[in-house]
Amino acid sequence: MPNKNLKGLEEKIGYSFRDKDLLRHAMTHSSFANEHRLKKSTCNERLEFLGDAVLEIMVSEYLYHNFPEMPEGEMTKNRASMVCEPALAFCSRDIELGSFLLMGKGEELTGGRGRDSIVSDAMEALIGAIYLDGGFTSAKEFVYQFVLNDVQNKKLFYDSKTILQEMIQAKTKEALMYRLTGESGPDHNKTFEVEAVLGERIIGKGTGKTKKAAEQEAAYRAILAIRRHDKEERKEQS
């Protein structure tokens, strides 16, 4: 997918940069800088470093104020899961962040725009850029709108394998496994298909650019199906 006009990204996030170069900097992947023989500092890695720190303190504050009974150890665990690579990549897809990246042709041809590591780094770089351009309050508004919105459903998605395992263990001693059922596309840009299998039953299916991502989606679909089933059972019993 080609790079879109960065004005479109500003419209998506509801924030207009005073310094447009900061936004371009945040969206410049190292492969673009290398391909165009630009200075290393023109890519978004330094902004990513800053954005990571800004995000961590905002998520810490969010947990502190919204979960007053949560112990420190659990807060640390929750913060780690909320700012991890899959979580940020999941959030970045809401704003199609990958499509706005300035990226080298080779990286793009190998599926870079959809790679979790790249789009999660870009999300952090964008947070860093907003922080420098508009201050803490502007960055906080962005984080609350695009990272911390709908936290429970997002947590369900990026913790899906762990959550499903705990649900299964509470109900049965049957073994849960993930089975690769197909893969398509060239070696540099494959799509994998996976089934979550409990005993002999398929309880969820997923696809992804990696086996891990496909397993995660299969687990997520299985959780939703189990919850629907449990809800229907409770209705019948009442």
N, C-alpha and C positions, 0 to 999 in steps of 0.2 A: 504494500500500500504506500503511495507516495506521501511525502511530507505535506501537511496541510498548512495553510496560512496561519501563523501564530495568533492572529487576531481571533480566529475561531476558537482557540484554546482559552483566550481571555473571556470570550463570551460564555464558554461552557462552565468556567469556574466562577464567573461573576466577579472577576477582579481585573482591573486595568492597570498595567504596569506604568509607573512614571518613567522608569528606565527600561526601555524595550530591549536593550542589550543584555540586561540581566535575564530576561525570559529566554532569549536566544541562547545565552550561555547555559541555562538550565537544561535546554533541549538539545544540546550538542553532545553527542556520544563520541567517545574516544576514537572510534573507527572513522568518523567524519573528519576529525582533526588530523588523524594520521594520513588519510587518503588525500587531504588537501594540503598536507605539509604545514599545518598550523602549529603554533606553540602548544606544548602539552597542557598549559594552563587554560587554554581556550575550551577544553572539554569540561563536562559537568562534574568531575570527580570531587573537586574541592567544595562545590556547592552541596553535593551529596553528603559529604562529611559534616557540614554545618547543619543541614536539614535533619540529619539523623539525631543530632544532639537536641535540636529544637523540638522535634517530634517526641523524643523520649521524655522530656520534661513536661510536655503538654499531656501526654498519656498518663504520666505519673500523677499530675494534678487532677486529671479526670477521675482516676481510680480513687484517689484520696478523698475527694469530695462526694463522689457518688456511691461509694461503698464503705461507709464509716466503720463497719464491723469486720471488714476484711483484714486478716493479719498480714504482716509485712511479707512473709514468704509467699503467700498466695498472690499478693499484689505484684511481686516480682515476676512470678510465673505468668500471670495474666498480661502484664506489660510486654513480656518477651513474645508471647503469642500474637499480640496485637500489632507489633511493629516488625514481625518477621517477614522474610521475603515473600512467601505465598500470600500473606495478608495484604501487604502493600500492592502486590501485583493484582490481586482481586479488586482492590479499591481503584487502581489505575484504569481498569477496564471500564469503569463507570463513566470516565471522561475520555475514553479512547486515546489515552496518553501516548501509546506507541505510535499512533499515526502522525503525531506532531514532531517526532524526533528527527533531528538532522543526523543521518546515519550513513556510513560508508556503503557502497554498493555491494561489496562482498558480504558484509554483516547482514544487510537487508535480504540478500538472496538466500541466506541460510536461516531465515525465519527470526531474525533479531527483534523485529517489532513486536513479536508475541512472546518473547522469552522473559520468564519471570524475573531473572536476575537483572535484566536491562531495564524493564519498566518499573520495577520496585526502586532501583537506584534513581531513575528519573523522577519518581514521585518524591523522594527525599530531596533531590536537587531543586525541584519546584518549590517545596516547602522552604528550603534555604533561601531561594530567590525572593519569595514573597516576604520572608522575614527581613531581608536586607532592604527591600524596596518599600515596604509598608509598615514594618515594625511587628512587635509581638502580637498585637491585637489582630492585625490582618492575617498573620499566619495562623493564629488560633481559630479564627473564623473559618479558614479553609480546612484545617484539620478536623474541626467539629462537623463541618458539612460533608466532607468527602472521606474521612477516615473513621471518625467516631460515630457517624450516623448508623443506625440499625446494627449496633454492636453485637447484639445477641445472635442475629442471623449470620453475620459475618464470622463470628466466633464458631458457630455451628459448622460453617463451611470449612474454614481452615484448620479446625481441630477435628474434622469429621471422622478420621480413622480411629483416633483415641476415643471419641465419644461413642462411636458404634461398638467398639470393642467392650467398653464398659456396659453398654446396654445389653449386649449379647451375653456377657458373663453373668449379669443379674437375672437372666431368663432361662438360660440353658447351658449345658456342658458341650454342646455341639461346637465343632471347630469352624472358625471363620477364616476364609482364605480368599485371595484375589487371583483371578485367572485371566491371563492375557488371551483375548479371543481374536484379535486382529491388529494389523498395522498397515498403514498406507502412506503413500508419498515417498519422495526421494530420501536418501539417507540423511541429508542435511536438514530436512524439514518434515520429519515423520509425524503422523497422528496415530496414537495408540488407543485401542478399545479394550476395556477391562470389565469383568463381571465380579461383583462381590458375591461369594457363594457360602451359604450356611448349610452344612451337611450336603444334601443333594439339591438344595433349592437356590435359585438365583434370586437374590434379594435387592440387587441394585446394579445398574450399568453406568459406565462413564467413559468419556473420551478426553484425551489431553495430548499435549506436545511431548510429554514425558510419561513413563509408566506410573511414576509417583503421582502426577497430576490426575491421570485417568483413574487411579485407585481412589484418590481423594474424592473425585466426583461420584464414583460408584458408591462410596461410603455415605456421602451426603444424600444421594437418592434413596439409599437403603434406610437411613434415619427418618427421612420424610415419610416413607412408606410404612415403617413401623409405627410412627406416631399417629398416622391416619388410622391404621388398624386398631391401635390401642384406644383411640378416641371413639371409634365406632363400637368397640366392645363395651366401653363404659356406658355409651348411650343405650345399648341393648339391655344392659344389666339394671339400668335405672328405671 
